[in-house]
Amino acid sequence: MLKFVILALVAYVFFRALKNWISGGGPAGRQQATGNAADDVLIQDPVCKTYFTRRDGVHLRHEGRDLYFCSPECRDRYLLETSSPDDPSGED
Ligand SMILES: [Zn+2]
């Protein structure tokens, strides 16, 4: 009979530890990046300083860097401001 109680206690402790581990009791359990979580990060438009999520942004790859703008208008303005006037190969 005592053996059964000890067994039940061990099972209870084990089950509790398992449940705690599954529900993310540790610090590692909090970050559950599910693929597209990065698309929800806020980015600031370098032209008009508006904040928006990357999912809603207009992407531009410029000089090896990934840039995001709130609208195509801001993207075009950025290209106009950054492109040097004496560069004829500005069009892509
Ligand atoms: Zn903008």
PDB file of the backbone (N, CA, C, O) and the ligand in Angstrom, with CONECT records:
HET     ZN  A 101       1
ATOM      1  N   MET A   1       0.834  -1.207   0.000  1.00  0.00           N
ATOM      2  CA  MET A   1       0.000   0.000   0.000  1.00  0.00           C
ATOM      3  C   MET A   1       0.873   1.263   0.000  1.00  0.00           C
ATOM      4  O   MET A   1       0.619   2.205  -0.751  1.00  0.00           O
ATOM      5  N   LEU A   2       1.895   1.266   0.846  1.00  0.00           N
ATOM      6  CA  LEU A   2       2.807   2.413   0.919  1.00  0.00           C
ATOM      7  C   LEU A   2       3.547   2.584  -0.398  1.00  0.00           C
ATOM      8  O   LEU A   2       3.828   3.701  -0.833  1.00  0.00           O
ATOM      9  N   LYS A   3       3.849   1.478  -1.011  1.00  0.00           N
ATOM     10  CA  LYS A   3       4.537   1.509  -2.291  1.00  0.00           C
ATOM     11  C   LYS A   3       3.692   2.239  -3.335  1.00  0.00           C
ATOM     12  O   LYS A   3       4.216   2.992  -4.156  1.00  0.00           O
ATOM     13  N   PHE A   4       2.395   2.007  -3.292  1.00  0.00           N
ATOM     14  CA  PHE A   4       1.467   2.638  -4.229  1.00  0.00           C
ATOM     15  C   PHE A   4       1.420   4.151  -4.008  1.00  0.00           C
ATOM     16  O   PHE A   4       1.370   4.926  -4.963  1.00  0.00           O
ATOM     17  N   VAL A   5       1.437   4.562  -2.730  1.00  0.00           N
ATOM     18  CA  VAL A   5       1.398   5.994  -2.405  1.00  0.00           C
ATOM     19  C   VAL A   5       2.652   6.692  -2.917  1.00  0.00           C
ATOM     20  O   VAL A   5       2.583   7.782  -3.486  1.00  0.00           O
ATOM     21  N   ILE A   6       3.786   6.056  -2.710  1.00  0.00           N
ATOM     22  CA  ILE A   6       5.059   6.627  -3.179  1.00  0.00           C
ATOM     23  C   ILE A   6       5.054   6.725  -4.707  1.00  0.00           C
ATOM     24  O   ILE A   6       5.508   7.712  -5.286  1.00  0.00           O
ATOM     25  N   LEU A   7       4.538   5.691  -5.331  1.00  0.00           N
ATOM     26  CA  LEU A   7       4.469   5.668  -6.790  1.00  0.00           C
ATOM     27  C   LEU A   7       3.572   6.793  -7.305  1.00  0.00           C
ATOM     28  O   LEU A   7       3.883   7.462  -8.290  1.00  0.00           O
ATOM     29  N   ALA A   8       2.441   6.979  -6.601  1.00  0.00           N
ATOM     30  CA  ALA A   8       1.511   8.034  -6.993  1.00  0.00           C
ATOM     31  C   ALA A   8       2.139   9.409  -6.803  1.00  0.00           C
ATOM     32  O   ALA A   8       1.927  10.315  -7.609  1.00  0.00           O
ATOM     33  N   LEU A   9       2.910   9.556  -5.735  1.00  0.00           N
ATOM     34  CA  LEU A   9       3.582  10.825  -5.455  1.00  0.00           C
ATOM     35  C   LEU A   9       4.624  11.129  -6.527  1.00  0.00           C
ATOM     36  O   LEU A   9       4.725  12.256  -7.010  1.00  0.00           O
ATOM     37  N   VAL A  10       5.388  10.120  -6.886  1.00  0.00           N
ATOM     38  CA  VAL A  10       6.410  10.282  -7.928  1.00  0.00           C
ATOM     39  C   VAL A  10       5.756  10.641  -9.258  1.00  0.00           C
ATOM     40  O   VAL A  10       6.236  11.498 -10.001  1.00  0.00           O
ATOM     41  N   ALA A  11       4.650   9.961  -9.533  1.00  0.00           N
ATOM     42  CA  ALA A  11       3.939  10.229 -10.782  1.00  0.00           C
ATOM     43  C   ALA A  11       3.394  11.655 -10.791  1.00  0.00           C
ATOM     44  O   ALA A  11       3.410  12.337 -11.815  1.00  0.00           O
ATOM     45  N   TYR A  12       2.908  12.091  -9.622  1.00  0.00           N
ATOM     46  CA  TYR A  12       2.353  13.441  -9.511  1.00  0.00           C
ATOM     47  C   TYR A  12       3.420  14.497  -9.742  1.00  0.00           C
ATOM     48  O   TYR A  12       3.213  15.466 -10.472  1.00  0.00           O
ATOM     49  N   VAL A  13       4.578  14.287  -9.098  1.00  0.00           N
ATOM     50  CA  VAL A  13       5.684  15.242  -9.246  1.00  0.00           C
ATOM     51  C   VAL A  13       6.172  15.256 -10.687  1.00  0.00           C
ATOM     52  O   VAL A  13       6.457  16.312 -11.252  1.00  0.00           O
ATOM     53  N   PHE A  14       6.260  14.087 -11.259  1.00  0.00           N
ATOM     54  CA  PHE A  14       6.717  13.982 -12.643  1.00  0.00           C
ATOM     55  C   PHE A  14       5.738  14.674 -13.591  1.00  0.00           C
ATOM     56  O   PHE A  14       6.139  15.383 -14.514  1.00  0.00           O
ATOM     57  N   PHE A  15       4.454  14.454 -13.345  1.00  0.00           N
ATOM     58  CA  PHE A  15       3.421  15.062 -14.189  1.00  0.00           C
ATOM     59  C   PHE A  15       3.430  16.585 -14.068  1.00  0.00           C
ATOM     60  O   PHE A  15       3.244  17.303 -15.050  1.00  0.00           O
ATOM     61  N   ARG A  16       3.651  17.059 -12.842  1.00  0.00           N
ATOM     62  CA  ARG A  16       3.695  18.504 -12.620  1.00  0.00           C
ATOM     63  C   ARG A  16       4.875  19.142 -13.329  1.00  0.00           C
ATOM     64  O   ARG A  16       4.755  20.209 -13.931  1.00  0.00           O
ATOM     65  N   ALA A  17       6.024  18.471 -13.249  1.00  0.00           N
ATOM     66  CA  ALA A  17       7.225  18.981 -13.907  1.00  0.00           C
ATOM     67  C   ALA A  17       7.045  18.994 -15.416  1.00  0.00           C
ATOM     68  O   ALA A  17       7.483  19.915 -16.105  1.00  0.00           O
ATOM     69  N   LEU A  18       6.390  17.952 -15.914  1.00  0.00           N
ATOM     70  CA  LEU A  18       6.158  17.851 -17.356  1.00  0.00           C
ATOM     71  C   LEU A  18       5.203  18.949 -17.820  1.00  0.00           C
ATOM     72  O   LEU A  18       5.409  19.573 -18.860  1.00  0.00           O
ATOM     73  N   LYS A  19       4.153  19.170 -17.026  1.00  0.00           N
ATOM     74  CA  LYS A  19       3.160  20.187 -17.357  1.00  0.00           C
ATOM     75  C   LYS A  19       3.803  21.587 -17.323  1.00  0.00           C
ATOM     76  O   LYS A  19       3.543  22.434 -18.177  1.00  0.00           O
ATOM     77  N   ASN A  20       4.642  21.791 -16.312  1.00  0.00           N
ATOM     78  CA  ASN A  20       5.330  23.063 -16.183  1.00  0.00           C
ATOM     79  C   ASN A  20       6.273  23.303 -17.364  1.00  0.00           C
ATOM     80  O   ASN A  20       6.438  24.429 -17.832  1.00  0.00           O
ATOM     81  N   TRP A  21       6.883  22.218 -17.828  1.00  0.00           N
ATOM     82  CA  TRP A  21       7.827  22.321 -18.938  1.00  0.00           C
ATOM     83  C   TRP A  21       7.096  22.618 -20.241  1.00  0.00           C
ATOM     84  O   TRP A  21       7.569  23.397 -21.068  1.00  0.00           O
ATOM     85  N   ILE A  22       5.930  21.983 -20.414  1.00  0.00           N
ATOM     86  CA  ILE A  22       5.164  22.169 -21.647  1.00  0.00           C
ATOM     87  C   ILE A  22       4.573  23.582 -21.711  1.00  0.00           C
ATOM     88  O   ILE A  22       4.603  24.220 -22.763  1.00  0.00           O
ATOM     89  N   SER A  23       4.037  24.068 -20.586  1.00  0.00           N
ATOM     90  CA  SER A  23       3.402  25.387 -20.584  1.00  0.00           C
ATOM     91  C   SER A  23       4.422  26.523 -20.571  1.00  0.00           C
ATOM     92  O   SER A  23       4.042  27.691 -20.492  1.00  0.00           O
ATOM     93  N   GLY A  24       5.680  26.202 -20.646  1.00  0.00           N
ATOM     94  CA  GLY A  24       6.699  27.236 -20.783  1.00  0.00           C
ATOM     95  C   GLY A  24       7.019  27.935 -19.485  1.00  0.00           C
ATOM     96  O   GLY A  24       6.967  29.163 -19.423  1.00  0.00           O
ATOM     97  N   GLY A  25       7.348  27.189 -18.444  1.00  0.00           N
ATOM     98  CA  GLY A  25       7.691  27.789 -17.170  1.00  0.00           C
ATOM     99  C   GLY A  25       9.054  28.448 -17.194  1.00  0.00           C
ATOM    100  O   GLY A  25       9.282  29.433 -16.492  1.00  0.00           O
ATOM    101  N   GLY A  26       9.947  27.922 -17.983  1.00  0.00           N
ATOM    102  CA  GLY A  26      11.300  28.454 -18.073  1.00  0.00           C
ATOM    103  C   GLY A  26      11.370  29.664 -18.977  1.00  0.00           C
ATOM    104  O   GLY A  26      10.411  29.973 -19.686  1.00  0.00           O
ATOM    105  N   PRO A  27      12.489  30.345 -18.957  1.00  0.00           N
ATOM    106  CA  PRO A  27      12.642  31.539 -19.787  1.00  0.00           C
ATOM    107  C   PRO A  27      12.689  31.221 -21.281  1.00  0.00           C
ATOM    108  O   PRO A  27      12.375  32.074 -22.111  1.00  0.00           O
ATOM    109  N   ALA A  28      13.076  30.008 -21.614  1.00  0.00           N
ATOM    110  CA  ALA A  28      13.180  29.640 -23.030  1.00  0.00           C
ATOM    111  C   ALA A  28      11.812  29.361 -23.629  1.00  0.00           C
ATOM    112  O   ALA A  28      11.652  29.383 -24.850  1.00  0.00           O
ATOM    113  N   GLY A  29      10.821  29.099 -22.781  1.00  0.00           N
ATOM    114  CA  GLY A  29       9.511  28.732 -23.294  1.00  0.00           C
ATOM    115  C   GLY A  29       8.712  29.924 -23.790  1.00  0.00           C
ATOM    116  O   GLY A  29       7.702  29.747 -24.470  1.00  0.00           O
ATOM    117  N   ARG A  30       9.145  31.130 -23.463  1.00  0.00           N
ATOM    118  CA  ARG A  30       8.347  32.303 -23.825  1.00  0.00           C
ATOM    119  C   ARG A  30       8.470  32.660 -25.305  1.00  0.00           C
ATOM    120  O   ARG A  30       7.492  33.073 -25.928  1.00  0.00           O
ATOM    121  N   GLN A  31       9.656  32.505 -25.862  1.00  0.00           N
ATOM    122  CA  GLN A  31       9.819  32.903 -27.254  1.00  0.00           C
ATOM    123  C   GLN A  31       9.426  31.768 -28.190  1.00  0.00           C
ATOM    124  O   GLN A  31      10.198  30.842 -28.439  1.00  0.00           O
ATOM    125  N   GLN A  32       8.202  31.867 -28.699  1.00  0.00           N
ATOM    126  CA  GLN A  32       7.728  30.871 -29.644  1.00  0.00           C
ATOM    127  C   GLN A  32       7.564  31.531 -31.006  1.00  0.00           C
ATOM    128  O   GLN A  32       6.452  31.864 -31.416  1.00  0.00           O
ATOM    129  N   ALA A  33       8.661  31.714 -31.691  1.00  0.00           N
ATOM    130  CA  ALA A  33       8.626  32.342 -33.004  1.00  0.00           C
ATOM    131  C   ALA A  33       8.035  31.373 -34.017  1.00  0.00           C
ATOM    132  O   ALA A  33       8.615  30.330 -34.319  1.00  0.00           O
ATOM    133  N   THR A  34       6.878  31.738 -34.529  1.00  0.00           N
ATOM    134  CA  THR A  34       6.218  30.846 -35.476  1.00  0.00           C
ATOM    135  C   THR A  34       6.328  31.418 -36.882  1.00  0.00           C
ATOM    136  O   THR A  34       5.334  31.848 -37.466  1.00  0.00           O
ATOM    137  N   GLY A  35       7.511  31.420 -37.409  1.00  0.00           N
ATOM    138  CA  GLY A  35       7.716  31.778 -38.815  1.00  0.00           C
ATOM    139  C   GLY A  35       7.533  33.240 -39.130  1.00  0.00           C
ATOM    140  O   GLY A  35       8.508  33.980 -39.253  1.00  0.00           O
ATOM    141  N   ASN A  36       6.269  33.672 -39.263  1.00  0.00           N
ATOM    142  CA  ASN A  36       5.994  35.011 -39.760  1.00  0.00           C
ATOM    143  C   ASN A  36       5.938  36.058 -38.660  1.00  0.00           C
ATOM    144  O   ASN A  36       5.441  37.161 -38.889  1.00  0.00           O
ATOM    145  N   ALA A  37       6.429  35.743 -37.486  1.00  0.00           N
ATOM    146  CA  ALA A  37       6.377  36.703 -36.393  1.00  0.00           C
ATOM    147  C   ALA A  37       7.202  37.948 -36.715  1.00  0.00           C
ATOM    148  O   ALA A  37       6.886  39.040 -36.243  1.00  0.00           O
ATOM    149  N   ALA A  38       8.244  37.791 -37.505  1.00  0.00           N
ATOM    150  CA  ALA A  38       9.100  38.926 -37.844  1.00  0.00           C
ATOM    151  C   ALA A  38       8.362  39.935 -38.721  1.00  0.00           C
ATOM    152  O   ALA A  38       8.751  41.101 -38.780  1.00  0.00           O
ATOM    153  N   ASP A  39       7.317  39.505 -39.393  1.00  0.00           N
ATOM    154  CA  ASP A  39       6.575  40.411 -40.259  1.00  0.00           C
ATOM    155  C   ASP A  39       5.743  41.410 -39.468  1.00  0.00           C
ATOM    156  O   ASP A  39       5.286  42.414 -40.015  1.00  0.00           O
ATOM    157  N   ASP A  40       5.548  41.139 -38.190  1.00  0.00           N
ATOM    158  CA  ASP A  40       4.754  42.030 -37.365  1.00  0.00           C
ATOM    159  C   ASP A  40       5.600  43.086 -36.659  1.00  0.00           C
ATOM    160  O   ASP A  40       5.074  43.912 -35.914  1.00  0.00           O
ATOM    161  N   VAL A  41       6.897  43.056 -36.893  1.00  0.00           N
ATOM    162  CA  VAL A  41       7.775  44.006 -36.220  1.00  0.00           C
ATOM    163  C   VAL A  41       7.591  45.396 -36.828  1.00  0.00           C
ATOM    164  O   VAL A  41       7.397  45.542 -38.035  1.00  0.00           O
ATOM    165  N   LEU A  42       7.658  46.414 -35.965  1.00  0.00           N
ATOM    166  CA  LEU A  42       7.449  47.777 -36.434  1.00  0.00           C
ATOM    167  C   LEU A  42       8.735  48.338 -37.046  1.00  0.00           C
ATOM    168  O   LEU A  42       9.828  48.181 -36.502  1.00  0.00           O
ATOM    169  N   ILE A  43       8.568  48.985 -38.175  1.00  0.00           N
ATOM    170  CA  ILE A  43       9.690  49.597 -38.875  1.00  0.00           C
ATOM    171  C   ILE A  43       9.351  51.057 -39.121  1.00  0.00           C
ATOM    172  O   ILE A  43       8.192  51.405 -39.351  1.00  0.00           O
ATOM    173  N   GLN A  44      10.377  51.917 -39.072  1.00  0.00           N
ATOM    174  CA  GLN A  44      10.132  53.336 -39.327  1.00  0.00           C
ATOM    175  C   GLN A  44      10.521  53.679 -40.757  1.00  0.00           C
ATOM    176  O   GLN A  44      11.597  53.324 -41.239  1.00  0.00           O
ATOM    177  N   ASP A  45       9.618  54.375 -41.410  1.00  0.00           N
ATOM    178  CA  ASP A  45       9.894  54.843 -42.759  1.00  0.00           C
ATOM    179  C   ASP A  45      11.017  55.881 -42.692  1.00  0.00           C
ATOM    180  O   ASP A  45      10.891  56.868 -41.968  1.00  0.00           O
ATOM    181  N   PRO A  46      12.115  55.678 -43.435  1.00  0.00           N
ATOM    182  CA  PRO A  46      13.236  56.626 -43.376  1.00  0.00           C
ATOM    183  C   PRO A  46      12.913  57.965 -44.021  1.00  0.00           C
ATOM    184  O   PRO A  46      13.643  58.938 -43.827  1.00  0.00           O
ATOM    185  N   VAL A  47      11.828  58.025 -44.784  1.00  0.00           N
ATOM    186  CA  VAL A  47      11.473  59.265 -45.477  1.00  0.00           C
ATOM    187  C   VAL A  47      10.513  60.100 -44.638  1.00  0.00           C
ATOM    188  O   VAL A  47      10.816  61.250 -44.318  1.00  0.00           O
ATOM    189  N   CYS A  48       9.355  59.538 -44.275  1.00  0.00           N
ATOM    190  CA  CYS A  48       8.324  60.318 -43.593  1.00  0.00           C
ATOM    191  C   CYS A  48       8.238  59.975 -42.101  1.00  0.00           C
ATOM    192  O   CYS A  48       7.402  60.522 -41.381  1.00  0.00           O
ATOM    193  N   LYS A  49       9.111  59.066 -41.641  1.00  0.00           N
ATOM    194  CA  LYS A  49       9.208  58.706 -40.215  1.00  0.00           C
ATOM    195  C   LYS A  49       7.946  58.036 -39.666  1.00  0.00           C
ATOM    196  O   LYS A  49       7.736  58.027 -38.453  1.00  0.00           O
ATOM    197  N   THR A  50       7.118  57.486 -40.525  1.00  0.00           N
ATOM    198  CA  THR A  50       5.925  56.772 -40.090  1.00  0.00           C
ATOM    199  C   THR A  50       6.301  55.353 -39.676  1.00  0.00           C
ATOM    200  O   THR A  50       7.174  54.722 -40.271  1.00  0.00           O
ATOM    201  N   TYR A  51       5.623  54.871 -38.646  1.00  0.00           N
ATOM    202  CA  TYR A  51       5.837  53.488 -38.211  1.00  0.00           C
ATOM    203  C   TYR A  51       4.790  52.574 -38.842  1.00  0.00           C
ATOM    204  O   TYR A  51       3.612  52.918 -38.942  1.00  0.00           O
ATOM    205  N   PHE A  52       5.253  51.413 -39.259  1.00  0.00           N
ATOM    206  CA  PHE A  52       4.343  50.438 -39.865  1.00  0.00           C
ATOM    207  C   PHE A  52       4.948  49.060 -39.681  1.00  0.00           C
ATOM    208  O   PHE A  52       6.136  48.924 -39.387  1.00  0.00           O
ATOM    209  N   THR A  53       4.117  48.033 -39.855  1.00  0.00           N
ATOM    210  CA  THR A  53       4.642  46.683 -39.769  1.00  0.00           C
ATOM    211  C   THR A  53       5.291  46.306 -41.102  1.00  0.00           C
ATOM    212  O   THR A  53       4.898  46.785 -42.166  1.00  0.00           O
ATOM    213  N   ARG A  54       6.273  45.455 -41.013  1.00  0.00           N
ATOM    214  CA  ARG A  54       7.018  45.096 -42.210  1.00  0.00           C
ATOM    215  C   ARG A  54       6.120  44.447 -43.260  1.00  0.00           C
ATOM    216  O   ARG A  54       6.365  44.550 -44.461  1.00  0.00           O
ATOM    217  N   ARG A  55       5.059  43.766 -42.772  1.00  0.00           N
ATOM    218  CA  ARG A  55       4.119  43.111 -43.677  1.00  0.00           C
ATOM    219  C   ARG A  55       3.424  44.136 -44.570  1.00  0.00           C
ATOM    220  O   ARG A  55       3.122  43.862 -45.731  1.00  0.00           O
ATOM    221  N   ASP A  56       3.167  45.353 -43.992  1.00  0.00           N
ATOM    222  CA  ASP A  56       2.455  46.386 -44.754  1.00  0.00           C
ATOM    223  C   ASP A  56       3.405  47.268 -45.555  1.00  0.00           C
ATOM    224  O   ASP A  56       2.968  48.091 -46.360  1.00  0.00           O
ATOM    225  N   GLY A  57       4.697  47.094 -45.334  1.00  0.00           N
ATOM    226  CA  GLY A  57       5.660  47.988 -45.955  1.00  0.00           C
ATOM    227  C   GLY A  57       5.948  47.648 -47.405  1.00  0.00           C
ATOM    228  O   GLY A  57       5.660  46.555 -47.892  1.00  0.00           O
ATOM    229  N   VAL A  58       6.536  48.643 -48.076  1.00  0.00           N
ATOM    230  CA  VAL A  58       6.974  48.454 -49.451  1.00  0.00           C
ATOM    231  C   VAL A  58       8.465  48.151 -49.409  1.00  0.00           C
ATOM    232  O   VAL A  58       9.264  48.956 -48.931  1.00  0.00           O
ATOM    233  N   HIS A  59       8.820  46.991 -49.911  1.00  0.00           N
ATOM    234  CA  HIS A  59      10.209  46.545 -49.807  1.00  0.00           C
ATOM    235  C   HIS A  59      11.046  47.102 -50.951  1.00  0.00           C
ATOM    236  O   HIS A  59      10.594  47.211 -52.091  1.00  0.00           O
ATOM    237  N   LEU A  60      12.274  47.447 -50.606  1.00  0.00           N
ATOM    238  CA  LEU A  60      13.221  47.896 -51.629  1.00  0.00           C
ATOM    239  C   LEU A  60      14.604  47.376 -51.269  1.00  0.00           C
ATOM    240  O   LEU A  60      15.066  47.536 -50.139  1.00  0.00           O
ATOM    241  N   ARG A  61      15.250  46.760 -52.229  1.00  0.00           N
ATOM    242  CA  ARG A  61      16.625  46.324 -52.025  1.00  0.00           C
ATOM    243  C   ARG A  61      17.525  47.357 -52.684  1.00  0.00           C
ATOM    244  O   ARG A  61      17.562  47.489 -53.907  1.00  0.00           O
ATOM    245  N   HIS A  62      18.250  48.089 -51.840  1.00  0.00           N
ATOM    246  CA  HIS A  62      19.020  49.223 -52.323  1.00  0.00           C
ATOM    247  C   HIS A  62      20.450  49.109 -51.831  1.00  0.00           C
ATOM    248  O   HIS A  62      20.711  49.140 -50.628  1.00  0.00           O
ATOM    249  N   GLU A  63      21.380  48.975 -52.782  1.00  0.00           N
ATOM    250  CA  GLU A  63      22.809  48.882 -52.472  1.00  0.00           C
ATOM    251  C   GLU A  63      23.090  47.782 -51.448  1.00  0.00           C
ATOM    252  O   GLU A  63      23.858  47.976 -50.507  1.00  0.00           O
ATOM    253  N   GLY A  64      22.462  46.637 -51.645  1.00  0.00           N
ATOM    254  CA  GLY A  64      22.695  45.480 -50.802  1.00  0.00           C
ATOM    255  C   GLY A  64      21.966  45.502 -49.474  1.00  0.00           C
ATOM    256  O   GLY A  64      22.159  44.613 -48.644  1.00  0.00           O
ATOM    257  N   ARG A  65      21.123  46.516 -49.262  1.00  0.00           N
ATOM    258  CA  ARG A  65      20.395  46.608 -47.991  1.00  0.00           C
ATOM    259  C   ARG A  65      18.905  46.466 -48.233  1.00  0.00           C
ATOM    260  O   ARG A  65      18.389  46.916 -49.256  1.00  0.00           O
ATOM    261  N   ASP A  66      18.221  45.843 -47.297  1.00  0.00           N
ATOM    262  CA  ASP A  66      16.774  45.705 -47.382  1.00  0.00           C
ATOM    263  C   ASP A  66      16.120  46.894 -46.684  1.00  0.00           C
ATOM    264  O   ASP A  66      16.307  47.101 -45.485  1.00  0.00           O
ATOM    265  N   LEU A  67      15.357  47.668 -47.442  1.00  0.00           N
ATOM    266  CA  LEU A  67      14.690  48.841 -46.888  1.00  0.00           C
ATOM    267  C   LEU A  67      13.179  48.669 -47.025  1.00  0.00           C
ATOM    268  O   LEU A  67      12.694  48.010 -47.945  1.00  0.00           O
ATOM    269  N   TYR A  68      12.451  49.272 -46.095  1.00  0.00           N
ATOM    270  CA  TYR A  68      10.990  49.186 -46.124  1.00  0.00           C
ATOM    271  C   TYR A  68      10.397  50.581 -45.984  1.00  0.00           C
ATOM    272  O   TYR A  68      10.847  51.385 -45.167  1.00  0.00           O
ATOM    273  N   PHE A  69       9.388  50.851 -46.790  1.00  0.00           N
ATOM    274  CA  PHE A  69       8.733  52.158 -46.779  1.00  0.00           C
ATOM    275  C   PHE A  69       7.239  51.973 -46.592  1.00  0.00           C
ATOM    276  O   PHE A  69       6.687  50.906 -46.861  1.00  0.00           O
ATOM    277  N   CYS A  70       6.585  53.052 -46.118  1.00  0.00           N
ATOM    278  CA  CYS A  70       5.160  52.958 -45.841  1.00  0.00           C
ATOM    279  C   CYS A  70       4.359  52.957 -47.133  1.00  0.00           C
ATOM    280  O   CYS A  70       3.227  52.474 -47.163  1.00  0.00           O
ATOM    281  N   SER A  71       4.941  53.499 -48.205  1.00  0.00           N
ATOM    282  CA  SER A  71       4.199  53.598 -49.459  1.00  0.00           C
ATOM    283  C   SER A  71       5.190  53.667 -50.623  1.00  0.00           C
ATOM    284  O   SER A  71       6.359  53.998 -50.422  1.00  0.00           O
ATOM    285  N   PRO A  72       4.732  53.359 -51.826  1.00  0.00           N
ATOM    286  CA  PRO A  72       5.617  53.473 -53.006  1.00  0.00           C
ATOM    287  C   PRO A  72       6.105  54.899 -53.217  1.00  0.00           C
ATOM    288  O   PRO A  72       7.198  55.117 -53.740  1.00  0.00           O
ATOM    289  N   GLU A  73       5.286  55.876 -52.805  1.00  0.00           N
ATOM    290  CA  GLU A  73       5.685  57.271 -52.964  1.00  0.00           C
ATOM    291  C   GLU A  73       6.943  57.571 -52.158  1.00  0.00           C
ATOM    292  O   GLU A  73       7.856  58.248 -52.630  1.00  0.00           O
ATOM    293  N   CYS A  74       6.973  57.044 -50.913  1.00  0.00           N
ATOM    294  CA  CYS A  74       8.133  57.286 -50.059  1.00  0.00           C
ATOM    295  C   CYS A  74       9.354  56.549 -50.607  1.00  0.00           C
ATOM    296  O   CYS A  74      10.478  57.044 -50.526  1.00  0.00           O
ATOM    297  N   ARG A  75       9.123  55.379 -51.157  1.00  0.00           N
ATOM    298  CA  ARG A  75      10.225  54.624 -51.747  1.00  0.00           C
ATOM    299  C   ARG A  75      10.841  55.413 -52.910  1.00  0.00           C
ATOM    300  O   ARG A  75      12.061  55.515 -53.034  1.00  0.00           O
ATOM    301  N   ASP A  76       9.969  55.965 -53.754  1.00  0.00           N
ATOM    302  CA  ASP A  76      10.454  56.717 -54.902  1.00  0.00           C
ATOM    303  C   ASP A  76      11.192  57.979 -54.460  1.00  0.00           C
ATOM    304  O   ASP A  76      12.199  58.373 -55.049  1.00  0.00           O
ATOM    305  N   ARG A  77      10.652  58.611 -53.387  1.00  0.00           N
ATOM    306  CA  ARG A  77      11.293  59.822 -52.885  1.00  0.00           C
ATOM    307  C   ARG A  77      12.677  59.498 -52.312  1.00  0.00           C
ATOM    308  O   ARG A  77      13.634  60.253 -52.482  1.00  0.00           O
ATOM    309  N   TYR A  78      12.751  58.348 -51.628  1.00  0.00           N
ATOM    310  CA  TYR A  78      14.028  57.922 -51.063  1.00  0.00           C
ATOM    311  C   TYR A  78      15.041  57.684 -52.175  1.00  0.00           C
ATOM    312  O   TYR A  78      16.203  58.074 -52.056  1.00  0.00           O
ATOM    313  N   LEU A  79      14.601  57.045 -53.252  1.00  0.00           N
ATOM    314  CA  LEU A  79      15.490  56.764 -54.372  1.00  0.00           C
ATOM    315  C   LEU A  79      15.947  58.066 -55.029  1.00  0.00           C
ATOM    316  O   LEU A  79      17.100  58.193 -55.441  1.00  0.00           O
ATOM    317  N   LEU A  80      15.032  59.025 -55.122  1.00  0.00           N
ATOM    318  CA  LEU A  80      15.367  60.309 -55.717  1.00  0.00           C
ATOM    319  C   LEU A  80      16.409  61.040 -54.876  1.00  0.00           C
ATOM    320  O   LEU A  80      17.327  61.664 -55.407  1.00  0.00           O
ATOM    321  N   GLU A  81      16.251  60.951 -53.551  1.00  0.00           N
ATOM    322  CA  GLU A  81      17.137  61.698 -52.658  1.00  0.00           C
ATOM    323  C   GLU A  81      18.500  61.035 -52.524  1.00  0.00           C
ATOM    324  O   GLU A  81      19.503  61.717 -52.315  1.00  0.00           O
ATOM    325  N   THR A  82      18.545  59.705 -52.643  1.00  0.00           N
ATOM    326  CA  THR A  82      19.807  59.006 -52.424  1.00  0.00           C
ATOM    327  C   THR A  82      20.603  58.822 -53.701  1.00  0.00           C
ATOM    328  O   THR A  82      21.832  58.761 -53.662  1.00  0.00           O
ATOM    329  N   SER A  83      19.912  58.733 -54.843  1.00  0.00           N
ATOM    330  CA  SER A  83      20.638  58.507 -56.088  1.00  0.00           C
ATOM    331  C   SER A  83      21.386  59.766 -56.503  1.00  0.00           C
ATOM    332  O   SER A  83      20.823  60.861 -56.520  1.00  0.00           O
ATOM    333  N   SER A  84      22.650  59.598 -56.834  1.00  0.00           N
ATOM    334  CA  SER A  84      23.453  60.740 -57.248  1.00  0.00           C
ATOM    335  C   SER A  84      23.041  61.175 -58.661  1.00  0.00           C
ATOM    336  O   SER A  84      22.784  60.326 -59.515  1.00  0.00           O
ATOM    337  N   PRO A  85      22.977  62.488 -58.914  1.00  0.00           N
ATOM    338  CA  PRO A  85      22.493  63.005 -60.200  1.00  0.00           C
ATOM    339  C   PRO A  85      23.375  62.572 -61.376  1.00  0.00           C
ATOM    340  O   PRO A  85      22.883  62.397 -62.491  1.00  0.00           O
ATOM    341  N   ASP A  86      24.677  62.401 -61.126  1.00  0.00           N
ATOM    342  CA  ASP A  86      25.575  62.069 -62.225  1.00  0.00           C
ATOM    343  C   ASP A  86      25.739  60.556 -62.409  1.00  0.00           C
ATOM    344  O   ASP A  86      26.786  60.088 -62.857  1.00  0.00           O
ATOM    345  N   ASP A  87      24.708  59.810 -62.063  1.00  0.00           N
ATOM    346  CA  ASP A  87      24.749  58.362 -62.247  1.00  0.00           C
ATOM    347  C   ASP A  87      23.664  57.959 -63.251  1.00  0.00           C
ATOM    348  O   ASP A  87      22.493  57.887 -62.880  1.00  0.00           O
ATOM    349  N   PRO A  88      24.015  57.703 -64.478  1.00  0.00           N
ATOM    350  CA  PRO A  88      23.010  57.402 -65.503  1.00  0.00           C
ATOM    351  C   PRO A  88      22.384  56.028 -65.345  1.00  0.00           C
ATOM    352  O   PRO A  88      21.310  55.783 -65.894  1.00  0.00           O
ATOM    353  N   SER A  89      23.022  55.125 -64.611  1.00  0.00           N
ATOM    354  CA  SER A  89      22.501  53.763 -64.453  1.00  0.00           C
ATOM    355  C   SER A  89      21.603  53.650 -63.224  1.00  0.00           C
ATOM    356  O   SER A  89      21.557  52.605 -62.574  1.00  0.00           O
ATOM    357  N   GLY A  90      20.896  54.720 -62.914  1.00  0.00           N
ATOM    358  CA  GLY A  90      20.046  54.706 -61.731  1.00  0.00           C
ATOM    359  C   GLY A  90      18.801  53.874 -61.917  1.00  0.00           C
ATOM    360  O   GLY A  90      18.262  53.329 -60.953  1.00  0.00           O
ATOM    361  N   GLU A  91      18.338  53.772 -63.156  1.00  0.00           N
ATOM    362  CA  GLU A  91      17.113  53.006 -63.378  1.00  0.00           C
ATOM    363  C   GLU A  91      17.381  51.508 -63.243  1.00  0.00           C
ATOM    364  O   GLU A  91      18.450  51.012 -63.601  1.00  0.00           O
ATOM    365  N   ASP A  92      16.398  50.818 -62.727  1.00  0.00           N
ATOM    366  CA  ASP A  92      16.569  49.389 -62.528  1.00  0.00           C
ATOM    367  C   ASP A  92      15.526  48.628 -63.332  1.00  0.00           C
ATOM    368  O   ASP A  92      15.500  47.398 -63.300  1.00  0.00           O
TER     369      ASP A  92
HETATM  370 ZN    ZN A 101       6.360  57.124 -45.764  1.00  0.00          ZN2+
END
